[in-house]
Structure formats: structure tokens, C-alpha cells
Amino acid sequence: MRRILAAAAFAASSIACAAGARADAIADFYKSKPMTLSVGSAAGSGFTIYARLISRHMPRYIPGSPNIVIENLPGASGLRHMDHLVTIAPKDGSTIGLLNPSVAAAPLLTPDLAKHRSDKLAWIGSANSEVSTCMFWPHVNVTDVEDLKKRELIIGGSGAAGSSGIGAEALRAIFGFKWKIISGYQGSADIMIAGARKEIDGACILLMSALRAQYWEQFQRGEFKILLQMPPGNHPDLPGVVNTIDLAQNDEQRQALEFIYGYWAFGRPFAAPAGVPADRLQVLRAALKATVEDPQFLADSQKIGVSVDYMDAAELERRVKAIESTPPSVVAKVRALVPAHQSP
């Protein structure tokens, strides 16, 4: 019996030592170099606001407490960033990305532009869910959906693969809006400048997190108005604003809208390149969860007006795969709605 107890104690001690050695190795790795958090949009975007907030708090929950450096890689509605993360970023856990969630649908909608599917990524989690909106500037004097159907408007968008371009094209086709869509803007900051200069009349690009964190005062002053919000749900800060899902007249239209905008249910998805060592990936997932539950982080997020709605890696992956499994008939109908884009 003594020998059995001694053997068990030795085994437990060995396991503890091995676990401690692994933890020390992870800490040694992360304290030896700064981490990079890459973002697939411009420096003034809502995505970058989240990235900066995460980068201030997440190091406390990573062994070695590395500094996190933000790298902006805008272009093609996040596809340039996706390509960088998959093909160039190191696969050692030193680089993670905050992706545009539209990359989940891009391989189906724009396969000529989207080079990679989600199996090239290791999901870490998502920090919130989003509601996308369509905004319009006062110089065009539109007040409701009927005005949108009657007026010829110039709508600004970002890349051809994102919801601001594809979504606007689909809305035009589904509801008969007389919109001329100009794509190629680098993000919401460029769109806001273009609208203020009267280069464009509206845009379907502004997310509620960006509206609350960056443009709430302008919205309250009437410098622009929100006339449409998108699936997956109605936002409590937009009472009375029509949701496009309620304008749909049949299942085909509803399926198209849910496919185009459904990925905003995981509005701030974080991922590493596939191939990151499992122990480091586990640390990153735990660190993100701990960060978004941290009282100081939550206080800071409330202070700057951004929402937090955490989704773990398993649920995020499940939802991405659900989008990737959209019936081909639905995808084909949406693609048929979306002609080639024009660039400014």
C-alpha cells in the first residue's frame, strides 16, 4: 500500500511539475516579445476602438503580460486582413486578429475575391454582437422608407465583399430602392467625411457600437438620421427605426437578408492563424473571456459607449459553419442580386 501511495504521489508531483513547466514556457514566450493584434479596417473604425480597448486589458490575463500592438490592415471589407492572417502572420500565438465577420460569408458571395475559408483560422471568441444600419444626411431630405423608394440616392460603401456594399446592392434589388452605389471607402470614418461633404447621400455601413462610441452626439444633433436597421435583431437605442426583415414580403427575401447580415451576431470575432500551438491557443481563449468579464474593462467599455456580448470559440465556430452551410439556392439568389461594384 505504501508503494502504491508513493507511486501515486510521485505521479501527481510529476504532472504538477509538467503543468508548471508548460505555464512557465508560455510566460517566457509572451514576455519575450510584444503581441500583435491586427484589425481589418482603418484606424478610425469601430473595430479599432474595440481592439484598443482589448489591448489595454487583455495582457493582464496572458502569462508574461505582453504588450499588444495594434496593426491596421484595411481593404476589401476585411479580406486583405484575412489573407494576411492566414498566409503571413506567424502561427506561434504572437499575432491574433480582430476580423470583419463578413469574411464568413465572403467565400460564398465573392469566391473570386475570398481566398480562404474559416478552416484556416483558430477562433478565440467574439466580444459583442452588432446591429448594422443605413444612415442618411439631411441634405437629401428623406424621412422614411417610402422616401427611400422614390428618391434617387448615392450610397457609399466599403469593399465589394462586405455588407456595406453587398448589403446595399441587395437592399436596392429586394426593395426597389433607386440607389447608385459607390464602393471603395476605407471605413466608417471616410464615409462620414464623404457624407458631410455631400459626396454621398447615405450609407449602410454604420454599426451600433460605432454609432454609440463615435457618433452619438452628431446623431442626437440631427447631423444624420438612421432610417433602417438590419437583422439579426432590433436595437433598443433605435426605437421606431424599421428593421428590413419586417419589410420582407416572402421567405426568399427574409432568407437573403438573414444570410447577408446574420454574421453580425458575432460582431467582433477574434482569431489566430490555424496552427498555433494548442496550449497557447487555450491561453488566448481564456484571456479573452477573462478580459470581457473584467470589471475594469466593463467600466471602460461603458465609459466610451461600446457594448459587450461575449461568445466563446465553440459557439463562434458553430455559427460561422452555419453561415458556410447556407443552402446554395439562397446563396445563388443573393449573388444574383449583386452586380459588380463601382469605385470612387
LUMMIVO-609078 format. One record per residue (C-alpha): residue number from 0; residue in one letter; x negated, y negated, z negated. Coordinates in Angstrom, 2 decimals, padded with zeros to 5 digits. Each point is the difference from the previous one (the first is absolute). Layout:
N
NODE  fitor  zaba       c1       c2       c3
NODE    NUM     A        X        Y        Z
...
***
This chain:
344
NODE  fitor  zaba       c1       c2       c3
NODE      0     M   000.00   000.00   000.00
NODE      1     R  -002.82  -002.39  -000.84
NODE      2     R  -001.57   000.68   003.36
NODE      3     I   003.31  -000.74   001.74
NODE      4     L   000.44  -003.25  -001.92
NODE      5     A  -003.58  -001.00   000.70
NODE      6     A   000.45   000.73   003.69
NODE      7     A   003.22  -002.02   000.11
NODE      8     A  -001.66  -002.91  -001.79
NODE      9     F  -002.94   000.13   002.41
NODE     10     A   002.35   000.05   003.01
NODE     11     A   001.99  -002.96  -001.34
NODE     12     S  -003.21  -001.87  -000.67
NODE     13     S  -001.24   000.73   003.50
NODE     14     I   003.25  -001.22   001.56
NODE     15     A  -000.10  -003.19  -002.07
NODE     16     C  -003.61  -000.62   000.96
NODE     17     A   000.79   000.54   003.67
NODE     18     A   002.95  -002.40  -000.17
NODE     19     G  -002.14  -002.55  -001.77
NODE     20     A  -002.73   000.37   002.61
NODE     21     R   002.53  -000.54   002.80
NODE     22     A   001.34  -003.12  -001.73
NODE     23     D  -003.52  -001.32  -000.48
NODE     24     A  -000.78   000.65   003.66
NODE     25     I   003.11  -001.90   001.10
NODE     26     A  -000.87  -002.91  -002.28
NODE     27     D  -003.57  -000.02   001.29
NODE     28     F   001.28  -000.06   003.58
NODE     29     Y   002.41  -002.89  -000.47
NODE     30     K  -002.26  -002.20  -002.10
NODE     31     S  -002.78   000.33   002.56
NODE     32     K   001.81  -001.94   002.74
NODE     33     P   002.99  -002.31   000.55
NODE     34     M   003.19   001.47   001.39
NODE     35     T   001.70  -001.34   003.12
NODE     36     L   003.75  -000.49   000.23
NODE     37     S   000.78  -000.62   003.66
NODE     38     V   003.25  -001.64   001.08
NODE     39     G   001.60   000.21   003.43
NODE     40     S   001.14  -003.61   000.13
NODE     41     A  -001.31  -003.55  -000.19
NODE     42     A  -001.40  -001.68  -003.11
NODE     43     G   003.16  -002.00  -000.69
NODE     44     S   002.39   002.93   000.19
NODE     45     G   002.19   001.57  -002.65
NODE     46     F  -002.05   003.17   000.34
NODE     47     T  -003.12  -001.93  -001.00
NODE     48     I   001.76  -001.44  -003.04
NODE     49     Y   000.69   003.55  -001.18
NODE     50     A  -003.54   001.10   000.81
NODE     51     R  -001.51  -002.84  -002.04
NODE     52     L   002.29   000.73  -002.92
NODE     53     I  -000.87   003.71   000.06
NODE     54     S  -003.71  -000.73   000.37
NODE     55     R   000.00  -002.09  -003.19
NODE     56     H   001.56   002.71  -002.18
NODE     57     M  -000.77   003.40   001.51
NODE     58     P  -003.75   000.06  -000.89
NODE     59     R   000.94   000.43  -003.67
NODE     60     Y   001.43   003.41   000.83
NODE     61     I  -002.81   001.29   002.21
NODE     62     P  -003.00   001.55  -001.77
NODE     63     G  -002.95  -002.31   000.46
NODE     64     S   002.29  -003.06   000.39
NODE     65     P  -001.14  -000.94   003.53
NODE     66     N   000.60  -003.40   001.51
NODE     67     I   002.56   000.19   002.80
NODE     68     V  -000.63  -002.12   003.09
NODE     69     I   002.85  -000.89   002.37
NODE     70     E  -000.55   000.47   003.74
NODE     71     N   002.62  -001.32   002.43
NODE     72     L   000.36   001.86   003.30
NODE     73     P   003.06  -001.46   001.75
NODE     74     G   001.15   001.02   003.45
NODE     75     A   002.62   002.12   001.81
NODE     76     S   002.34   000.07  -003.02
NODE     77     G  -002.44   001.99  -002.11
NODE     78     L  -001.19   002.45   002.66
NODE     79     R  -003.46  -001.58   000.23
NODE     80     H  -000.31   000.45  -003.75
NODE     81     M   001.26   003.59   000.18
NODE     82     D  -002.60   000.82   002.64
NODE     83     H  -002.76  -001.56  -002.11
NODE     84     L   001.05   001.91  -003.10
NODE     85     V   000.09   003.31   001.88
NODE     86     T  -003.08  -000.31   002.21
NODE     87     I  -002.42  -002.46  -001.65
NODE     88     A   000.67  -000.28  -003.75
NODE     89     P  -002.11   002.29  -002.21
NODE     90     K   001.80   003.09  -001.22
NODE     91     D  -001.56  -000.01  -003.45
NODE     92     G   002.65  -001.89  -001.98
NODE     93     S  -001.75  -003.36   000.19
NODE     94     T   002.53  -001.40   002.51
NODE     95     I   003.77   000.04  -000.22
NODE     96     G   002.56  -001.80   002.10
NODE     97     L   003.28  -001.83  -000.49
NODE     98     L   001.80   000.89   003.20
NODE     99     N   002.88  -001.47   001.91
NODE    100     P   002.67   002.68  -000.49
NODE    101     S   001.02  -000.32   003.65
NODE    102     V  -003.00   002.22   000.82
NODE    103     A   002.23   002.91  -001.06
NODE    104     A   002.33  -000.57   002.96
NODE    105     A  -002.56  -001.33   002.48
NODE    106     P  -001.12   003.40   001.39
NODE    107     L   003.61   000.64   001.00
NODE    108     L   000.89  -003.49   001.24
NODE    109     T  -003.28  -001.08   001.60
NODE    110     P  -002.08   003.15   000.57
NODE    111     D  -002.16  -001.83   002.54
NODE    112     L  -001.14  -002.40  -002.75
NODE    113     A   000.05   002.21  -003.11
NODE    114     K  -003.04   002.27  -000.01
NODE    115     H   000.56   001.77  -003.32
NODE    116     R   002.76   001.66  -002.00
NODE    117     S   000.27   000.15  -003.77
NODE    118     D  -001.91   003.27  -000.29
NODE    119     K  -003.15  -002.09   000.43
NODE    120     L   000.75  -001.71  -003.33
NODE    121     A   000.04   001.01  -003.66
NODE    122     W   002.87  -001.91  -001.61
NODE    123     I  -000.58  -001.66  -003.38
NODE    124     G   003.42  -001.54  -000.66
NODE    125     S   002.13  -003.04   000.77
NODE    126     A   000.35  -003.09  -002.18
NODE    127     N   003.47  -001.14   001.06
NODE    128     S   002.93   000.29   002.35
NODE    129     E   000.91  -002.83   002.34
NODE    130     V   002.87  -001.65   001.81
NODE    131     S  -000.78  -001.56   003.36
NODE    132     T   001.84  -003.12   001.18
NODE    133     C   000.64  -002.22   003.00
NODE    134     M  -000.63  -003.68  -000.60
NODE    135     F   000.87  -003.07   002.06
NODE    136     W  -001.10  -003.62  -000.08
NODE    137     P   002.41  -002.96  -000.29
NODE    138     H  -000.87  -001.48   003.39
NODE    139     V   002.08   002.70   001.73
NODE    140     N   003.07  -000.53  -002.22
NODE    141     V   001.21   003.59  -000.23
NODE    142     T   002.08   000.92  -003.02
NODE    143     D   001.40   003.52   000.45
NODE    144     V  -000.04   003.19   002.07
NODE    145     E   002.40  -001.41   002.58
NODE    146     D  -002.43  -002.86   000.64
NODE    147     L  -002.78   002.54   000.44
NODE    148     K   002.01   001.76   002.68
NODE    149     K   000.76  -003.22   001.89
NODE    150     R  -003.28  -001.93  -000.16
NODE    151     E  -003.10   000.60   002.08
NODE    152     L  -002.84   000.09  -002.52
NODE    153     I  -003.76   000.51   000.04
NODE    154     I  -001.01   002.60  -002.59
NODE    155     G  -003.61   000.41  -001.16
NODE    156     G  -001.51   003.35  -000.90
NODE    157     S  -003.28   001.69  -000.82
NODE    158     G  -001.33   003.07   001.82
NODE    159     A   001.93   002.20   002.39
NODE    160     A   000.07   002.93  -002.44
NODE    161     G   001.48  -001.76  -003.02
NODE    162     S   003.53  -000.63  -001.19
NODE    163     S  -000.29  -003.75   000.71
NODE    164     G  -000.35   000.78   003.71
NODE    165     I   001.70   003.35   000.47
NODE    166     G   002.67  -000.94  -002.51
NODE    167     A   000.82  -003.28   001.69
NODE    168     E   000.18   001.71   003.40
NODE    169     A   002.31   002.66  -001.41
NODE    170     L   002.23  -002.55  -001.74
NODE    171     R   000.28  -001.91   003.26
NODE    172     A   000.99   003.13   001.90
NODE    173     I   002.38   001.41  -002.63
NODE    174     F   001.87  -003.19  -000.82
NODE    175     G  -000.32  -001.94   003.24
NODE    176     F  -002.11  -002.86  -001.38
NODE    177     K  -001.35  -002.34   002.69
NODE    178     W  -003.56   000.00  -001.29
NODE    179     K  -003.28  -000.56   001.79
NODE    180     I  -002.60   001.81  -002.11
NODE    181     I  -003.59  -001.23  -000.13
NODE    182     S  -002.36   002.39  -001.78
NODE    183     G  -003.65  -000.21  -000.99
NODE    184     Y   000.06  -002.18  -003.11
NODE    185     Q  -002.34   001.20  -002.74
NODE    186     G   002.50   000.07  -002.85
NODE    187     S   002.56  -001.94  -001.98
NODE    188     A  -002.32  -002.98  -000.58
NODE    189     D  -000.44  -000.54   003.75
NODE    190     I   003.73   000.50   000.54
NODE    191     M   000.85  -002.65  -002.61
NODE    192     I  -002.34  -002.50   001.65
NODE    193     A   001.47   000.72   003.44
NODE    194     G   003.53  -000.48  -001.30
NODE    195     A  -000.85  -003.28  -001.71
NODE    196     R  -001.50  -001.22   003.30
NODE    197     K   003.19   001.07   001.83
NODE    198     E  -001.97   002.38   002.21
NODE    199     I   002.49   002.70  -000.96
NODE    200     D   003.54  -000.08  -001.33
NODE    201     G  -000.06   003.02  -002.27
NODE    202     A  -001.76   003.21  -000.99
NODE    203     C   000.87   003.41  -001.40
NODE    204     I  -003.22   000.36  -001.96
NODE    205     L   000.48  -001.41  -003.50
NODE    206     L   000.09   002.59  -002.79
NODE    207     M   001.67  -000.78  -003.30
NODE    208     S  -003.26   000.29  -001.95
NODE    209     A  -001.58  -002.67   002.21
NODE    210     L   003.12  -002.13  -000.18
NODE    211     R   000.00   000.09  -003.80
NODE    212     A  -003.75  -000.39  -000.45
NODE    213     Q  -000.85  -002.52   002.72
NODE    214     Y   003.03  -001.72   001.49
NODE    215     W   002.75  -000.05  -002.62
NODE    216     E  -000.15  -003.74  -000.60
NODE    217     Q   000.14  -000.73   003.75
NODE    218     F   002.95   002.37   000.31
NODE    219     Q   001.78  -001.69  -002.90
NODE    220     R  -000.60  -003.41   001.62
NODE    221     G   001.58   001.19   003.23
NODE    222     E  -003.17  -000.13   002.10
NODE    223     F   001.19   003.26   001.56
NODE    224     K   002.95   002.33  -000.49
NODE    225     I   000.40   003.77  -000.24
NODE    226     L   002.90   001.28   002.08
NODE    227     L  -000.72   003.74   000.18
NODE    228     Q  -001.44   002.66  -002.30
NODE    229     M  -000.85   003.57   000.96
NODE    230     P   000.31   003.54  -001.34
NODE    231     P  -000.72   001.80  -002.27
NODE    232     G   002.04  -002.25  -002.34
NODE    233     N   001.35  -003.42  -000.94
NODE    234     H  -002.28  -002.21  -002.06
NODE    235     P   001.51  -001.58  -003.13
NODE    236     D  -001.62  -003.35   000.82
NODE    237     L   001.85  -000.19   003.33
NODE    238     P   003.68   000.03  -000.97
NODE    239     G   002.26  -000.47   002.99
NODE    240     V  -002.74   000.65   002.56
NODE    241     V   001.21   002.53   002.57
NODE    242     N  -001.77   003.35   000.15
NODE    243     T  -000.39   001.22   003.56
NODE    244     I   001.08   003.49  -001.02
NODE    245     D   003.45  -001.47  -000.69
NODE    246     L   000.12  -001.43   003.52
NODE    247     A  -000.61   003.42   001.56
NODE    248     Q   003.07   001.30   001.82
NODE    249     N  -000.93   003.68   000.30
NODE    250     D  -002.33   002.68  -001.37
NODE    251     E  -002.45  -000.47   002.85
NODE    252     Q  -000.55  -003.64  -000.93
NODE    253     R  -000.29   000.84  -003.70
NODE    254     Q  -002.56   002.75   000.68
NODE    255     A  -002.05  -002.36   002.13
NODE    256     L  -000.06  -002.70  -002.69
NODE    257     E  -000.86   002.50  -002.75
NODE    258     F  -002.87   001.37   002.09
NODE    259     I  -001.43  -003.44   000.82
NODE    260     Y   000.26  -001.41  -003.53
NODE    261     G   000.11   003.07  -002.25
NODE    262     Y  -003.72  -000.03  -000.70
NODE    263     W   000.40  -003.17  -002.04
NODE    264     A   001.18   002.32  -002.79
NODE    265     F  -003.76   000.43  -000.56
NODE    266     G  -000.91  -003.61   000.63
NODE    267     R  -003.56  -000.07  -001.37
NODE    268     P  -001.59   003.41   000.72
NODE    269     F  -003.58   000.67  -001.06
NODE    270     A  -002.11   002.74   001.56
NODE    271     A  -003.54   001.24   000.36
NODE    272     P  -001.44   001.70   003.07
NODE    273     A   000.63   003.74   000.05
NODE    274     G  -003.03   001.86  -001.30
NODE    275     V  -000.58  -001.95  -003.22
NODE    276     P  -001.15   002.44  -002.73
NODE    277     A   003.00   001.32  -001.92
NODE    278     D  -001.22  -001.16  -003.43
NODE    279     R  -000.51  -003.58   001.21
NODE    280     L   003.36  -000.02   001.75
NODE    281     Q   001.63   001.15  -003.23
NODE    282     V  -001.71  -002.86  -001.85
NODE    283     L   001.23  -002.55   002.57
NODE    284     R   003.58   001.27  -000.21
NODE    285     A  -000.04  -000.11  -003.80
NODE    286     A  -001.58  -003.47   000.06
NODE    287     L   002.69  -001.45   002.27
NODE    288     K   002.78   001.42  -002.18
NODE    289     A  -001.63  -001.33  -003.17
NODE    290     T  -000.53  -003.39   001.64
NODE    291     V   003.62  -000.55   001.05
NODE    292     E   001.15   001.02  -003.49
NODE    293     D  -002.49  -002.28  -001.76
NODE    294     P   001.71  -002.82  -001.97
NODE    295     Q  -002.58  -002.57   001.07
NODE    296     F   000.42   000.96   003.65
NODE    297     L   003.78  -000.19  -000.30
NODE    298     A  -000.23  -003.42  -001.66
NODE    299     D  -002.24  -001.27   002.80
NODE    300     S   002.29   001.44   002.67
NODE    301     Q   003.00  -001.70  -001.56
NODE    302     K  -001.93  -003.26  -000.24
NODE    303     I  -000.67  -000.09   003.76
NODE    304     G   003.41   001.39   000.93
NODE    305     V  -000.83   003.41   001.45
NODE    306     S   002.06   003.08  -000.71
NODE    307     V  -001.37   003.35  -001.18
NODE    308     D   001.69   003.31   000.78
NODE    309     Y  -002.51   002.84  -000.25
NODE    310     M   000.18   003.14   002.14
NODE    311     D  -002.44   002.84  -000.60
NODE    312     A  -002.09   001.66   002.70
NODE    313     A   002.18   003.10   000.31
NODE    314     E   003.22  -001.97   000.53
NODE    315     L  -001.76  -002.40   002.37
NODE    316     E  -001.28   002.89   002.10
NODE    317     R   003.46   001.58   000.04
NODE    318     R   001.58  -003.21   001.29
NODE    319     V  -002.68  -000.53   002.64
NODE    320     K   000.49   003.54   001.28
NODE    321     A   003.75  -000.56   000.09
NODE    322     I  -000.54  -002.97   002.31
NODE    323     E  -002.41   002.02   002.13
NODE    324     S   002.72   002.68   000.24
NODE    325     T   002.63  -002.38   001.38
NODE    326     P   001.98   001.83   002.72
NODE    327     P  -001.50  -000.63   003.45
NODE    328     S   003.42  -001.12   001.25
NODE    329     V   000.04  -002.89  -002.50
NODE    330     V  -003.60  -000.95   000.81
NODE    331     A   000.73   000.04   003.73
NODE    332     K   003.01  -002.28  -000.44
NODE    333     V  -002.02  -002.49  -002.06
NODE    334     R  -002.87   000.03   002.48
NODE    335     A   002.46  -000.66   002.81
NODE    336     L   001.06  -003.17  -001.82
NODE    337     V  -003.51  -001.42  -000.14
NODE    338     P  -001.60  -001.35   003.19
NODE    339     A  -003.60  -001.20   000.26
NODE    340     H  -000.83  -002.99  -002.17
NODE    341     Q  -001.14  -003.44   001.04
NODE    342     S  -002.96  -001.65  -001.70
NODE    343     P  -000.34  -003.70  -000.82
***
